[in-house]
Amino acid sequence: MHLTETCERNSRNLITQVYTTQGAVPDVKAIEPIQQALVDKGLPPAKHIVDQGYVSAEEMLKSRNQRQIELCGELREDASWQNLAGAGELDDASNV
């Protein structure tokens, strides 16, 4: 379950969106439908603050360019086997 709430200073926090998925669906896949529902309701946030599970470079760009919402959160580290093994990187970029 994904909850969206307001977070204005000096006011009560209100839940503005509830979105549910199956447990195996990555959180990053929820950003587009959550934000689009907020846009459709006339409640798009200027900034959408989320944790790492919801952030990708692609979603940051789509959020800004398609829905005019700044997606704020840390990018996830590359957990691919290539990165973890230190493989697949070029030693000298001049040899490209």
C-alpha distances in whole Angstrom, upper triangle without the diagonal:
4,7,10,13,17,19,22,25,27,24,21,18,16,13,13,10,7,6,4,6,9,9,12,11,12,10,13,12,10,12,15,13,11,15,17,15,16,19,20,19,22,19,19,19,22,20,17,16,14,14,16,13,13,17,19,23,22,19,21,24,22,20,24,26,24,22,24,21,22,19,20,19,21,21,20,24,25,24,26,29,32,30,30,34,35,36,36,37,41,43,45,44,47,48,45
4,7,10,14,16,19,22,24,22,19,15,14,10,11,8,6,5,6,8,11,11,13,12,11,8,11,11,8,10,12,11,8,12,14,13,13,16,17,17,19,16,16,16,19,17,13,13,11,12,14,12,10,14,17,20,20,16,18,21,19,17,20,23,21,19,21,17,18,15,16,16,18,19,19,22,24,23,26,29,31,30,30,33,34,35,35,36,39,42,43,42,45,46,43
4,6,10,12,16,19,21,18,15,12,10,7,8,6,5,7,9,12,15,15,17,15,15,12,14,14,11,11,14,12,9,12,14,12,12,15,17,15,17,14,14,14,17,15,12,12,11,12,15,14,12,16,19,22,22,18,19,22,20,18,20,23,21,19,20,17,18,15,16,16,19,20,20,24,26,26,29,32,34,32,32,36,37,38,38,38,42,44,45,44,47,48,45
4,7,10,13,16,18,16,14,10,8,6,6,5,6,9,12,14,18,18,20,18,17,13,14,15,11,11,13,12,8,9,12,11,9,13,14,13,14,11,11,10,13,12,9,10,10,12,15,15,13,15,18,21,21,17,17,20,19,15,18,21,19,16,17,14,15,13,14,15,18,20,21,24,26,27,30,33,35,33,33,37,37,39,38,39,41,44,45,43,46,47,45
4,6,10,13,14,12,10,6,5,4,5,7,9,12,15,18,21,21,23,21,20,16,18,19,15,14,16,15,12,12,15,13,11,14,16,14,14,11,11,10,13,12,10,10,11,14,18,17,15,18,21,23,23,20,19,22,21,18,19,22,21,18,18,15,16,15,15,16,19,22,23,26,29,30,32,36,37,35,36,39,40,41,41,41,44,46,47,45,48,50,47
4,6,10,11,9,8,5,5,7,7,10,12,15,18,21,25,25,27,24,23,19,20,21,18,16,18,18,14,13,16,15,12,14,17,14,14,10,11,9,11,11,10,10,13,16,19,20,18,19,22,24,24,21,20,22,22,18,19,22,21,18,17,14,15,15,15,16,20,23,24,28,31,32,35,38,39,37,38,41,41,43,43,42,45,47,48,46,49,50,48
4,7,9,8,8,6,8,10,11,13,16,18,21,24,27,26,28,26,24,21,21,23,20,18,20,20,16,16,19,18,15,17,20,18,17,13,13,10,12,10,10,10,12,15,19,20,18,19,23,24,25,22,20,23,23,19,20,23,23,20,19,15,15,15,14,15,19,22,24,27,30,31,34,38,39,36,37,41,40,42,42,42,44,46,47,45,48,50,48
4,6,6,8,7,10,12,13,16,19,21,24,27,30,30,32,30,28,24,24,26,23,21,23,23,19,18,21,20,16,18,21,19,17,14,14,11,12,11,12,12,15,18,22,23,21,22,25,26,27,24,22,25,25,21,21,24,24,21,19,16,16,17,16,18,21,24,27,30,33,35,37,41,42,39,40,44,43,45,45,44,46,48,49,47,50,52,49
4,6,8,9,12,15,16,19,22,25,27,30,33,33,35,32,31,27,27,29,26,24,26,26,23,22,25,24,20,22,25,22,21,17,18,14,15,14,15,15,18,20,24,25,24,24,28,29,30,27,25,27,28,24,24,27,27,24,22,19,19,19,18,20,23,26,28,31,35,36,39,43,44,41,41,45,44,47,47,45,48,49,50,48,51,53,51
4,7,9,12,16,17,21,23,26,29,32,35,35,37,35,33,29,30,32,29,27,29,29,25,24,27,26,22,24,26,24,22,19,20,17,18,18,19,18,21,23,27,28,27,28,31,32,33,30,28,31,31,27,27,30,30,27,25,23,22,23,22,23,26,30,32,35,38,40,43,46,47,44,44,48,48,50,50,49,51,53,53,52,55,57,55
4,6,9,13,14,18,20,23,26,30,33,32,35,33,32,28,29,30,27,25,27,26,23,22,25,23,20,22,24,21,19,16,18,16,17,17,18,18,20,23,26,27,26,27,30,32,33,29,28,30,30,26,26,29,29,25,24,22,22,22,21,23,26,30,31,35,38,39,42,45,47,44,44,48,48,50,50,49,52,53,54,52,55,57,55
4,6,10,12,15,17,21,24,27,30,30,32,31,30,26,27,28,25,24,26,25,21,21,24,22,19,21,23,20,19,16,18,16,18,18,17,17,19,22,25,26,24,26,30,31,32,29,27,30,30,26,27,30,29,25,25,22,22,22,21,23,26,29,31,34,37,38,41,44,46,43,43,47,47,49,49,49,51,53,54,52,56,57,55
4,7,9,12,14,17,20,23,26,26,29,27,26,22,23,25,21,20,22,21,18,18,21,19,16,19,20,18,18,14,15,14,16,15,14,14,16,18,22,22,21,23,26,28,29,25,24,27,26,23,24,27,26,23,22,19,20,19,19,20,23,26,27,31,34,34,37,41,42,40,40,44,44,46,46,46,48,50,51,49,53,54,52
4,6,9,11,15,18,21,24,25,27,25,25,21,23,23,20,19,21,19,16,16,18,16,13,17,18,15,15,12,14,13,16,16,14,15,16,19,23,22,21,23,26,28,28,25,24,27,26,22,23,26,25,21,22,19,20,19,19,21,24,27,28,32,34,35,38,41,43,40,41,44,45,46,46,46,49,51,52,50,53,55,52
4,6,8,11,14,18,21,21,24,22,22,18,20,20,16,16,18,16,12,14,16,13,11,15,16,13,15,11,13,13,16,15,13,14,15,17,21,20,18,21,24,26,26,22,22,25,24,20,22,25,23,20,21,18,19,18,19,20,23,25,26,30,32,32,35,38,40,38,38,42,43,44,44,44,47,49,50,49,52,53,51
4,7,10,14,17,21,22,24,22,21,18,19,19,15,14,15,14,10,11,13,10,8,11,12,9,11,8,10,10,14,14,12,14,15,18,21,20,18,20,23,25,24,21,21,23,21,18,20,22,20,17,18,15,17,17,18,20,23,25,26,30,32,33,35,38,40,38,39,42,43,44,43,44,46,49,50,48,51,52,49
4,7,10,13,17,18,20,18,18,15,16,16,12,12,13,10,7,9,11,8,7,11,11,10,12,10,11,12,15,15,12,14,14,17,19,18,15,18,21,23,22,19,19,22,19,17,19,21,19,16,18,15,17,16,18,19,22,23,24,28,30,30,32,36,37,36,36,40,41,42,41,41,44,47,48,46,49,50,47
4,7,10,14,15,18,16,16,13,15,14,11,12,13,11,8,11,12,10,10,14,14,13,15,13,14,15,18,17,14,15,14,16,19,17,15,18,21,24,23,19,21,23,21,18,21,23,21,18,20,18,19,18,19,20,22,23,24,27,29,29,31,34,36,35,35,39,40,41,40,41,44,46,48,46,49,50,47
4,7,11,12,14,12,13,11,13,11,8,10,11,8,7,10,11,9,11,14,14,14,17,15,15,16,19,18,15,16,14,16,18,15,13,17,19,22,21,17,19,21,19,17,20,22,20,18,20,18,19,17,19,19,22,22,22,25,27,26,28,31,33,32,33,36,37,38,37,38,41,44,46,44,47,48,45
4,7,9,12,10,12,10,13,11,9,12,13,10,10,13,14,13,15,18,18,17,20,19,19,20,23,21,18,18,16,17,18,15,14,18,20,23,22,19,21,23,21,20,23,25,22,21,23,21,22,20,21,21,23,23,22,25,26,25,27,30,32,32,32,35,36,37,37,38,41,44,46,44,47,48,45
4,6,8,6,9,9,11,9,8,12,13,11,11,15,16,15,17,20,19,20,23,21,21,22,24,23,19,19,17,17,18,14,13,17,19,22,20,18,21,23,21,20,23,25,23,21,24,22,23,20,22,21,22,22,21,24,24,23,24,27,29,29,29,32,34,34,34,35,39,42,44,42,45,45,42
4,6,6,9,10,13,11,11,15,16,14,15,18,19,18,21,23,23,24,27,25,25,25,28,26,22,22,19,19,19,15,15,19,20,23,22,20,23,25,23,23,26,28,26,25,27,25,26,23,24,23,24,23,21,24,24,22,23,26,28,28,28,31,33,33,33,35,38,41,43,42,46,45,43
4,6,8,9,13,12,12,15,17,16,16,20,21,20,22,25,25,26,28,26,26,26,28,26,22,21,18,17,17,13,14,17,19,23,22,20,23,25,24,23,27,29,27,26,28,26,26,23,23,21,22,21,19,21,22,20,21,23,26,26,25,28,30,31,31,33,37,39,42,41,44,44,41
4,6,9,12,11,12,15,17,17,17,20,21,22,24,26,26,27,30,28,27,27,29,27,23,22,19,17,16,13,14,17,18,21,20,19,22,24,23,23,26,28,26,26,28,26,26,23,23,21,21,20,18,20,19,17,18,20,23,23,23,26,28,28,28,30,34,36,39,38,41,41,38
4,6,8,7,8,12,13,13,14,17,18,18,20,22,23,24,26,25,23,24,26,23,20,20,16,16,15,11,11,14,15,18,17,15,19,21,19,19,23,24,22,22,25,22,23,19,21,19,19,18,16,19,18,17,18,21,23,23,23,26,28,28,28,29,33,36,38,36,40,40,37
4,5,6,8,10,12,13,13,16,18,18,20,22,23,24,26,24,22,22,24,21,18,17,14,12,11,7,8,10,11,15,14,13,16,18,17,17,20,22,21,21,23,20,20,17,17,16,16,14,12,15,15,14,15,18,21,20,20,23,25,25,25,27,30,33,35,33,37,37,34
4,5,5,7,10,11,11,13,15,16,17,19,21,22,23,21,19,19,20,18,14,13,10,9,9,5,5,8,10,14,14,11,14,17,16,15,18,20,19,18,20,17,17,14,14,13,14,13,12,15,16,16,18,21,23,22,22,25,26,27,27,28,31,34,36,34,38,38,35
4,5,6,8,10,10,12,14,15,16,18,20,21,22,20,18,17,19,16,13,13,10,10,9,6,4,6,7,11,10,8,10,13,12,12,15,17,16,16,18,15,15,11,13,11,12,11,11,14,14,15,16,20,21,20,21,25,25,26,25,26,29,32,33,31,35,35,32
4,6,7,8,9,11,12,14,16,17,18,20,22,20,18,18,20,18,15,15,13,13,12,9,7,9,10,13,11,9,12,14,12,12,16,17,16,15,18,16,17,14,16,15,16,15,14,17,17,17,18,22,23,23,24,27,28,28,27,28,31,34,35,33,37,37,34
4,6,6,6,9,10,11,12,14,16,17,19,17,15,16,18,16,13,14,11,12,13,10,7,10,12,15,13,10,13,15,13,12,16,17,15,14,17,15,15,13,15,15,16,16,16,19,20,20,21,25,26,26,26,30,30,31,30,31,34,37,38,36,40,40,37
4,6,5,6,8,10,11,12,14,15,17,15,12,13,14,13,10,11,9,11,12,10,7,8,10,12,11,7,10,12,10,8,12,14,12,11,13,11,12,9,12,12,14,14,15,18,19,20,22,26,27,25,27,30,30,31,30,30,33,36,37,35,38,39,36
4,6,5,6,8,10,10,12,14,15,14,12,13,15,14,12,14,13,15,15,14,10,11,12,13,11,8,10,11,8,7,11,12,10,9,12,11,12,11,14,15,17,17,18,21,21,23,24,27,28,27,29,32,32,32,31,31,34,37,38,35,38,39,36
4,6,5,6,9,10,10,12,14,13,12,14,16,16,13,15,14,17,17,15,12,14,15,17,15,12,14,15,12,11,14,15,12,11,14,13,15,14,17,18,20,20,20,24,24,25,26,30,31,30,31,35,35,35,34,35,37,40,41,39,42,43,39
4,6,5,6,9,10,11,13,11,10,11,14,13,10,13,12,14,16,14,11,13,15,17,16,12,14,16,13,11,14,16,13,11,14,12,14,12,15,16,19,19,20,23,25,25,27,30,32,31,32,35,35,36,35,36,38,41,42,40,43,44,41
4,5,5,6,9,10,11,9,7,8,11,11,9,12,12,15,17,15,12,13,15,16,14,11,12,13,11,8,11,12,10,8,10,8,11,10,13,15,18,18,20,24,25,26,28,31,32,31,32,36,36,36,35,35,38,40,41,39,42,43,40
4,5,5,6,9,10,10,8,11,13,14,12,15,16,19,20,18,15,16,17,18,16,13,14,14,11,9,12,13,10,7,11,10,13,13,16,18,21,21,23,26,27,28,30,33,34,33,35,38,38,38,37,37,39,42,43,40,43,44,41
4,5,5,6,9,8,9,11,14,15,13,16,16,19,21,19,16,18,20,21,19,16,17,18,15,13,15,16,13,11,14,13,16,15,18,20,23,23,25,28,29,30,32,35,36,35,37,40,40,41,39,40,42,45,46,44,46,47,44
4,5,5,6,5,5,8,11,12,11,14,15,18,21,20,16,18,20,21,19,16,16,17,15,12,14,16,13,10,12,10,13,14,16,19,22,23,24,28,30,31,33,36,37,36,37,41,41,41,40,40,43,45,46,43,46,48,44
4,5,5,6,5,8,11,13,12,16,17,21,22,22,18,19,20,21,19,16,16,16,14,11,13,13,11,7,9,9,13,14,17,20,23,24,26,29,31,32,34,37,38,37,38,42,41,42,40,40,42,45,46,43,46,47,44
4,5,7,8,12,15,16,16,19,20,23,25,24,20,22,23,24,21,18,19,19,16,14,16,16,13,10,13,13,17,17,21,23,26,27,28,32,33,34,36,39,40,39,41,44,44,44,43,43,45,48,48,46,48,49,46
4,5,8,11,14,16,15,19,20,23,26,25,21,23,25,26,24,20,21,22,19,16,18,19,16,13,15,14,18,18,21,24,27,28,30,33,35,36,37,41,42,41,42,45,46,46,45,45,47,50,51,48,51,52,49
4,6,9,12,15,15,18,20,24,26,25,22,23,25,25,24,20,20,21,18,16,16,17,15,12,13,13,16,17,20,23,27,28,30,33,35,37,38,42,43,41,43,46,46,47,45,45,47,50,50,47,50,51,48
4,6,9,12,12,15,17,20,23,23,19,21,23,23,22,19,19,20,18,14,15,17,15,11,12,11,14,15,17,20,24,25,27,31,33,34,36,40,41,39,40,44,44,45,43,43,45,48,48,46,49,50,47
4,7,9,9,12,15,18,20,20,17,18,19,20,19,16,15,16,14,11,12,13,12,8,8,7,10,12,14,17,21,22,24,28,30,31,33,37,38,36,37,41,40,41,40,40,42,44,45,42,45,46,43
4,5,6,9,12,16,18,19,16,16,18,19,19,15,14,15,15,11,11,14,13,10,9,6,8,10,11,14,18,20,22,26,28,30,32,36,37,34,36,39,39,40,39,38,40,43,43,41,44,45,43
4,7,10,13,17,19,20,17,16,18,18,18,15,13,14,14,11,10,13,13,10,7,5,6,9,10,14,17,19,22,26,28,30,32,36,36,34,35,39,38,39,38,37,39,41,41,39,41,43,41
4,6,10,13,15,17,14,13,15,16,16,13,11,13,14,10,10,13,14,11,9,6,5,6,7,10,14,16,19,22,25,27,29,33,33,31,32,36,35,36,35,34,36,38,39,37,39,41,39
4,6,10,12,13,10,11,13,14,15,12,10,13,13,9,10,14,14,11,11,7,6,5,6,8,12,14,17,20,22,24,27,30,31,29,30,34,33,35,34,33,36,38,38,36,39,41,38
4,7,10,12,9,10,13,14,16,13,11,15,15,12,13,17,17,15,14,10,8,6,5,6,10,12,15,18,21,22,25,29,30,27,28,32,31,33,33,32,34,36,37,35,39,40,38
4,7,8,6,7,11,13,15,12,11,15,15,12,14,18,18,16,16,12,11,7,6,5,8,10,12,15,18,19,22,26,27,24,25,29,29,30,30,30,33,35,36,34,38,39,37
4,6,6,7,11,14,15,13,13,16,17,15,17,20,21,19,19,16,14,10,8,6,7,9,9,13,16,16,20,23,24,22,22,26,26,28,28,28,31,33,34,33,36,38,36
4,5,5,8,11,13,12,12,15,16,15,17,20,21,20,20,17,15,11,9,6,5,6,6,9,12,13,16,19,20,18,18,22,22,24,24,24,27,29,31,29,33,34,32
4,6,8,12,13,11,13,16,16,15,18,20,20,20,21,17,16,12,12,9,9,8,7,10,12,12,15,18,20,18,19,22,23,24,24,25,28,30,32,31,35,35,33
4,7,10,11,8,10,13,13,12,14,17,17,16,17,14,13,9,9,8,9,9,9,13,14,15,17,21,22,20,21,25,25,26,26,26,29,32,33,31,35,36,33
4,7,8,7,7,10,11,10,13,15,16,15,16,13,11,8,8,6,7,6,7,11,12,14,16,20,21,19,20,23,23,24,24,23,26,29,30,28,31,32,30
4,5,5,6,9,10,10,12,14,15,16,16,14,13,9,10,9,9,6,7,10,11,13,14,18,18,17,19,22,21,22,21,21,23,26,27,25,28,29,27
4,6,5,6,9,10,11,12,14,15,15,14,12,10,11,10,10,7,9,11,12,15,16,20,19,17,20,23,22,22,20,20,22,25,25,23,26,27,24
4,5,5,6,8,10,11,11,13,14,13,13,11,13,13,13,11,12,14,14,17,17,21,20,19,22,24,24,24,22,22,24,27,27,25,27,28,25
4,5,5,6,8,10,10,11,12,11,10,8,10,11,12,10,12,15,16,18,19,23,23,21,23,26,26,26,25,25,27,30,30,28,31,32,29
4,6,5,6,9,10,10,10,9,7,5,8,9,11,9,12,15,16,19,20,24,24,22,24,27,26,27,25,25,27,29,30,27,30,32,29
4,5,5,6,8,10,10,9,9,8,11,13,14,12,15,18,18,21,22,26,25,23,26,29,28,28,26,25,27,29,30,27,29,31,28
4,5,5,5,7,9,9,10,9,13,14,16,15,17,20,20,22,23,27,27,25,28,31,30,30,28,28,29,32,32,30,32,33,30
4,6,6,5,6,5,6,6,10,12,15,14,17,20,21,23,24,28,28,27,29,32,31,32,30,30,32,34,35,32,35,36,33
4,6,6,4,5,5,7,10,13,16,15,18,21,22,25,26,30,30,28,30,33,32,33,31,30,32,34,34,31,34,35,32
4,6,6,8,9,11,14,17,19,18,21,23,24,27,27,31,31,29,32,35,33,33,31,31,32,35,34,31,33,35,32
4,6,8,11,12,15,18,20,19,22,25,25,28,28,32,32,31,33,36,35,35,33,33,34,37,37,34,36,37,34
4,5,9,10,14,17,20,19,22,25,26,28,29,33,33,32,34,37,36,37,35,35,36,39,39,36,39,40,37
4,7,9,13,16,19,19,22,25,27,29,30,34,34,32,34,38,37,37,35,35,36,39,39,36,38,40,37
4,6,9,13,16,17,19,23,24,27,28,32,32,30,32,36,35,36,34,33,35,38,38,35,38,40,37
4,6,10,13,14,17,20,22,25,27,30,30,28,30,33,32,33,32,31,33,35,35,33,36,37,35
4,7,10,11,14,17,19,21,23,27,27,25,27,30,29,31,30,29,31,33,34,32,35,36,34
4,7,9,12,16,18,21,23,27,27,24,26,29,28,30,29,28,31,32,33,31,34,36,34
4,7,9,12,15,17,20,24,24,21,22,26,25,27,27,26,29,30,32,30,33,35,33
4,6,9,12,14,17,21,21,18,19,23,22,24,24,23,25,27,28,27,30,32,30
4,6,9,12,14,18,18,15,16,20,19,21,20,20,22,24,26,24,28,29,27
4,6,8,11,15,15,13,13,17,17,19,19,19,22,24,25,24,28,29,27
4,6,9,12,12,9,10,14,13,15,16,15,19,20,22,22,26,26,25
4,6,9,9,6,8,11,11,12,13,13,16,18,21,20,24,24,22
4,6,8,6,6,10,11,12,13,14,18,20,23,22,26,26,24
4,5,5,6,9,10,10,11,12,16,19,21,21,25,24,22
4,5,5,6,8,8,10,12,16,18,21,21,25,24,22
4,6,5,6,5,6,8,12,14,17,18,21,20,19
4,5,5,6,7,8,12,14,17,17,21,20,19
4,5,8,10,11,15,16,19,20,24,23,22
4,5,9,10,14,14,18,19,23,22,21
4,7,7,10,11,14,16,19,18,18
4,6,9,10,14,15,18,17,16
4,7,9,12,12,16,14,13
4,6,9,9,13,12,11
4,6,6,9,8,8
4,7,9,9,10
4,5,6,8
4,5,6
4,6
4
